[in-house]
């Protein structure tokens, strides 16, 4: 089998199963494990797969540059945003991550919302200029890929705030990899922010579901819930619930605050 055909077969396996185990694929295709590992290294370098111990996971398309991500899955992000806004209580202190799905949340948030919004994203802060909410910016070194502040100054500032609810942006939501993103410093900042809120909900539009990126943020069972544009009867929904995720389905009618799939 030619290298191009092998890689196509590996990508098809990742799309179909959501993960790939080297020894199983080598046996199935009648190839050496070394050949499969070499192909996976090249797919990883091309941003088409994420290598993990013993195999690989599907790579998230959400690691593209900020402008490109803004054009991906717009309707899915709008559904997630609408479901997320339903979780915000009047007068709450809301902590917002950066990213294009969070920007969709701001667009869905009524301008009359009179609570407090804290963010480390200048893009998110600018989008809130015409809302009644008080807006507090966390400063630091700007990570341009996601338009957020990271680094020691941002971490120090974040440790002095607290919020009722945090909406966490990710690039991957996978049953075995958990919640992931493409940059180590950004992952660390997200963990700090999650620790400053009473509740943390993940914003998971369709392109992030079943995909993974290089750096782990948190396990699925360490956040309050995942607002996902996903059908409750899908295999992925079952796999996420089995991994400890409490899923709120953005594509279904409004659910009571405590009505989430997965363990309670």
C-alpha positions as CSV (number, residue, x, y, z in Angstrom):
1,X,0.0,0.0,0.0
2,X,1.4,3.4,-1.0
3,X,2.0,6.0,1.7
4,X,-0.8,8.3,0.5
5,X,-3.3,5.4,0.6
6,X,-2.1,4.4,4.1
7,X,-2.6,7.9,5.4
8,X,-6.1,8.1,3.8
9,X,-7.0,4.9,5.5
10,X,-5.7,6.2,8.9
11,X,-7.7,9.4,8.6
12,X,-10.8,7.5,7.7
13,X,-10.3,5.3,10.8
14,X,-10.0,8.5,12.9
15,X,-13.2,9.9,11.4
16,X,-15.1,6.7,11.9
17,X,-13.9,5.6,15.4
18,X,-12.7,8.8,17.0
19,X,-9.3,7.2,17.9
20,X,-6.7,4.9,16.4
21,X,-4.6,2.2,18.1
22,X,-1.4,1.5,16.2
23,X,-1.2,-2.2,16.9
24,X,-4.8,-2.8,15.8
25,X,-4.4,-0.9,12.5
26,X,-1.1,-2.5,11.7
27,X,-2.8,-5.9,12.1
28,X,-5.8,-4.9,10.1
29,X,-3.8,-3.5,7.2
30,X,-1.0,-6.1,7.3
31,X,1.7,-3.4,7.9
32,X,4.4,-2.9,10.4
33,X,3.7,-0.8,13.5
34,X,6.8,1.3,12.6
35,X,5.1,2.2,9.2
36,X,1.9,3.3,11.0
37,X,3.8,5.4,13.5
38,X,5.8,7.1,10.7
39,X,2.5,7.9,9.0
40,X,1.1,9.3,12.2
41,X,4.1,11.5,12.8
42,X,3.6,13.0,9.4
43,X,-0.1,13.4,9.9
44,X,0.5,15.1,13.2
45,X,3.1,17.5,11.7
46,X,0.5,18.4,9.0
47,X,-2.1,19.1,11.7
48,X,-4.4,16.2,10.6
49,X,-4.0,14.0,13.7
50,X,-2.8,14.3,17.3
51,X,-0.4,11.5,18.4
52,X,-1.0,10.0,21.8
53,X,0.5,7.0,23.6
54,X,-0.3,3.9,21.5
55,X,-2.1,5.7,18.7
56,X,-3.7,9.0,17.6
57,X,-6.8,11.1,18.0
58,X,-8.6,13.3,15.4
59,X,-7.0,16.8,15.2
60,X,-9.3,19.7,16.0
61,X,-9.9,22.2,13.1
62,X,-10.4,24.9,15.8
63,X,-6.6,25.5,16.0
64,X,-6.7,27.6,12.8
65,X,-6.0,31.3,13.1
66,X,-8.6,33.5,14.7
67,X,-10.1,34.9,11.5
68,X,-10.4,31.5,9.9
69,X,-12.1,30.1,13.0
70,X,-14.6,32.9,12.9
71,X,-15.9,31.4,9.6
72,X,-16.2,27.9,10.8
73,X,-19.4,26.4,12.1
74,X,-21.2,29.7,12.6
75,X,-24.7,28.3,13.1
76,X,-23.4,25.7,15.5
77,X,-21.7,28.4,17.6
78,X,-24.9,30.4,17.6
79,X,-26.8,27.4,19.0
80,X,-24.2,26.8,21.7
81,X,-24.2,30.5,22.5
82,X,-28.0,30.7,22.9
83,X,-28.0,27.7,25.2
84,X,-25.1,29.2,27.3
85,X,-26.9,32.5,27.7
86,X,-29.8,30.6,29.3
87,X,-27.4,29.7,32.1
88,X,-26.7,33.3,33.1
89,X,-28.6,34.6,36.1
90,X,-29.7,38.3,36.3
91,X,-27.0,40.3,38.0
92,X,-24.4,37.5,37.9
93,X,-20.7,37.9,37.6
94,X,-19.7,36.2,34.4
95,X,-16.1,35.2,33.5
96,X,-15.6,34.8,29.7
97,X,-12.8,33.1,28.0
98,X,-11.7,34.3,24.5
99,X,-12.5,32.7,21.2
100,X,-15.1,32.8,18.5
101,X,-17.7,30.8,20.3
102,X,-17.5,33.1,23.3
103,X,-17.8,36.0,20.9
104,X,-21.1,34.4,19.7
105,X,-22.2,34.2,23.3
106,X,-21.6,38.0,23.7
107,X,-23.7,38.6,20.5
108,X,-26.5,36.5,22.0
109,X,-26.3,38.2,25.4
110,X,-29.1,40.8,25.9
111,X,-27.6,44.3,25.9
112,X,-29.8,45.0,29.0
113,X,-27.8,42.4,31.0
114,X,-26.7,44.4,34.1
115,X,-24.3,42.1,35.8
116,X,-20.5,42.1,35.6
117,X,-18.4,40.5,32.9
118,X,-14.8,39.7,33.5
119,X,-12.6,38.6,30.5
120,X,-8.9,38.3,29.5
121,X,-9.8,38.9,25.8
122,X,-9.7,42.4,24.4
123,X,-11.9,41.2,21.5
124,X,-14.6,40.1,24.0
125,X,-14.3,43.3,26.0
126,X,-14.7,45.4,22.9
127,X,-17.8,43.5,21.9
128,X,-19.4,44.3,25.3
129,X,-19.0,48.1,24.9
130,X,-22.7,48.6,24.1
131,X,-24.0,46.3,26.9
132,X,-25.1,47.7,30.2
133,X,-22.9,45.2,32.1
134,X,-19.8,46.4,33.9
135,X,-16.8,45.0,32.1
136,X,-13.5,44.2,33.8
137,X,-10.4,43.3,31.8
138,X,-7.6,41.0,32.9
139,X,-4.4,42.2,31.4
140,X,-1.1,40.5,30.4
141,X,0.8,39.3,27.4
142,X,-1.6,39.0,24.4
143,X,-1.6,35.6,22.8
144,X,-2.6,36.7,19.3
145,X,-3.8,33.3,18.0
146,X,-6.8,33.5,20.3
147,X,-6.8,37.2,21.2
148,X,-6.4,36.6,24.9
149,X,-4.0,37.7,27.7
150,X,-1.8,34.9,29.1
151,X,1.5,34.8,31.1
152,X,2.4,35.5,34.7
153,X,0.8,39.0,34.8
154,X,-2.5,37.6,33.6
155,X,-2.4,34.7,36.1
156,X,-1.6,37.0,39.0
157,X,-4.5,39.3,38.1
158,X,-6.9,36.3,37.6
159,X,-6.1,35.0,41.1
160,X,-7.6,38.2,42.5
161,X,-11.1,37.8,41.0
162,X,-14.0,35.5,41.5
163,X,-17.1,34.8,39.4
164,X,-20.4,33.0,39.5
165,X,-19.9,31.2,36.2
166,X,-17.1,30.8,33.7
167,X,-17.6,29.9,30.1
168,X,-14.5,28.0,28.9
169,X,-13.4,27.9,25.3
170,X,-11.6,24.9,24.0
171,X,-10.5,23.4,20.7
172,X,-11.2,19.8,21.5
173,X,-13.7,17.8,23.5
174,X,-12.9,14.1,23.4
175,X,-13.9,11.2,25.6
176,X,-10.4,10.0,26.3
177,X,-8.3,13.3,25.8
178,X,-10.8,15.4,27.8
179,X,-10.7,19.2,27.2
180,X,-7.8,20.4,25.1
181,X,-6.3,23.4,23.3
182,X,-3.4,24.1,21.1
183,X,-1.1,26.2,23.4
184,X,0.5,25.3,26.7
185,X,0.3,28.8,28.2
186,X,-3.3,29.2,27.1
187,X,-4.2,25.9,28.7
188,X,-2.6,26.9,32.0
189,X,-4.5,30.2,31.9
190,X,-7.8,28.4,31.3
191,X,-7.2,26.2,34.3
192,X,-6.6,29.3,36.5
193,X,-9.8,30.9,35.3
194,X,-11.8,27.7,35.9
195,X,-10.6,27.8,39.5
196,X,-12.0,31.3,40.0
197,X,-15.6,30.5,39.3
198,X,-18.3,28.7,41.2
199,X,-19.3,26.9,38.0
200,X,-17.5,26.2,34.7
201,X,-19.3,25.4,31.5
202,X,-17.5,24.4,28.3
203,X,-18.6,25.9,24.9
204,X,-18.5,23.0,22.4
205,X,-19.6,23.7,18.9
206,X,-19.7,20.9,16.4
207,X,-16.1,21.2,15.0
208,X,-14.6,20.6,18.5
209,X,-16.6,17.5,19.4
210,X,-14.7,14.2,19.2
211,X,-11.5,16.1,18.4
212,X,-8.3,16.8,20.3
213,X,-5.4,19.2,20.5
214,X,-2.0,19.0,21.9
215,X,-2.4,20.4,25.5
216,X,-4.8,19.3,28.1
217,X,-6.9,21.7,30.1
218,X,-9.1,19.7,32.4
219,X,-10.7,16.3,32.5
220,X,-14.4,16.2,31.5
221,X,-15.6,15.4,35.0
222,X,-13.9,18.5,36.5
223,X,-16.2,21.0,34.9
224,X,-19.9,21.7,35.7
225,X,-21.1,20.9,32.2
226,X,-20.4,20.9,28.5
227,X,-22.8,22.9,26.3
228,X,-22.6,20.8,23.2
229,X,-24.1,21.1,19.7
230,X,-24.7,17.4,19.7
231,X,-27.7,15.0,19.6
232,X,-28.4,13.2,22.9
233,X,-28.8,9.8,21.1
234,X,-25.4,9.9,19.3
235,X,-22.6,7.5,20.1
236,X,-20.3,10.4,21.0
237,X,-22.9,11.7,23.5
238,X,-22.8,8.2,25.2
239,X,-19.0,8.1,25.1
240,X,-18.8,11.6,26.7
241,X,-21.2,10.7,29.4
242,X,-19.3,7.5,30.2
243,X,-16.2,9.6,30.5
244,X,-17.8,11.8,33.2
245,X,-19.1,14.7,31.1
246,X,-22.3,16.4,32.1
247,X,-23.7,17.5,28.7
248,X,-26.3,20.2,28.0
249,X,-27.6,19.6,24.5
250,X,-27.6,22.9,22.6
251,X,-29.7,21.4,19.8
252,X,-32.6,20.4,22.1
253,X,-35.3,22.5,23.7
254,X,-34.3,24.5,26.8
255,X,-33.4,22.3,29.8
256,X,-33.7,23.1,33.5
257,X,-30.4,24.2,34.9
258,X,-29.7,20.9,36.6
259,X,-30.9,18.7,33.7
260,X,-27.6,17.5,32.2
261,X,-26.6,14.2,30.7
262,X,-23.9,12.1,32.5
263,X,-23.2,11.6,36.2
264,X,-24.5,14.0,38.7
